[in-house]
Amino acid sequence: MSSGASSSSVLKREAIAWHARLSAPDATAEDWAAFTDWLEANPLGNDLYDEIEFLSRNLGRSHAILDAADDVSLPPPAQPAENITVLRPRRTRAPSGWTWLAAAAAVAIAFVAVPNLRDADGPDPQYAWKTYTAPAGQREEIKLADGSTVTLNSGSSISVALMATERRVKLSDSEAFFSVTHDADRPFIVDSGQSQVRVLGTQFNVVSKSGRLEVGVQEGRVEVSLTDKDDTKFVLTSGKELVRAGVGAQAEVRDIDIATAFAWRQGSLIYDDVPLTEIILDVNRNFARPVVLASDVDGTMRFSGVLALGSEEDVVDALVAFLSLEAEASDQQITLHARR
């Protein structure tokens, strides 16, 4: 066997081992960072990993894949990784080098797994999509059949389908906090239109409002794919949040205080030196009547304190008192002006 063929065989077995490691429920941020280093050091690695993932998704974790993974020893991360790792996009087409096996996979699925076929652009006809809604001014906690719980913020709505191979949620113009029961065989996927959040079991928050996207992690690890950016992937761990101001905008990752970031679930908004523009975004997610800033208000002014979400009037009164503002209310909106 030539040295080139031998090298390719080694890389393929390493790709199998990486897939096994990263598919494990206890995979860490350091594992993802080491995997990224492996991709950088091996230009063919990305394509080989795609091949393994494609076969795994279509045939399941075959004994051949698992046995090969056991034979390969991967190096531990050289140094602690950051809590955020940007991963390369993966292709969704069948890898050309494994076309014959991909075709075999398609035939096998067609004959033995017809009941589980699902239209990628629509619901699986065998699995009912159920819609849950929180009325304006209220929050709703939902217990799903798999044991996961979802807390919907005011005026939010989601559709859920629990399938044999995955658990899928569609969310638009809403905010929801997910506490996902671990199931290694059924990933939990939240689709917001411009992104997909993929987890096995963890606690995280998703906001998709007027094009703005926020994904914050309280516990565990989530993978966020920006579907309008060639499926660019981010891996977030506890205490990290991905923020995107609008569709197509650059995504930013920042630290959050997990003790306060998701306090809306208990009826409070807690801030430590946060600009008024961000506070208004939060307030408007919790009440039906929007609060807007007049042109004479400096949206960069900072606020620290606790806003109790008992009523919109109480929240506005607190902002008016602390930030020297005036409020003008109508049935359509509340406008905040600089105090004259």
Secondary structure, DSSP 8 states (H G I E B T S, - for coil): --HHHHHHHHHHHHHHHHHHHHHSTT--HHHHHHHHHHHHH-TTHHHHHHHHHHHHHHH-S-HHHHHHHHT------SS---SEEEE-----S--GGGHHHHHHHHHHHHHH-GGG---TTS--TTS--EEEE--TT--EEEE-TTS-EEEE-TT-EEEEEE-SS-EEEEE-SEEEEEE----TTS-EEEE-SSEEEEESS-EEEEEEETTEEEEEEEESEEEEEETTTTTEEEEEETTEEEEESSTTS-EEEEE--TTTTTGGGGTEEEEEEEEHHHHHHHHHHH-SS-EEE-TTS-TT-EEEEEEETT-HHHHHHHHHHHHTEEEEE-SS-EEEEE--
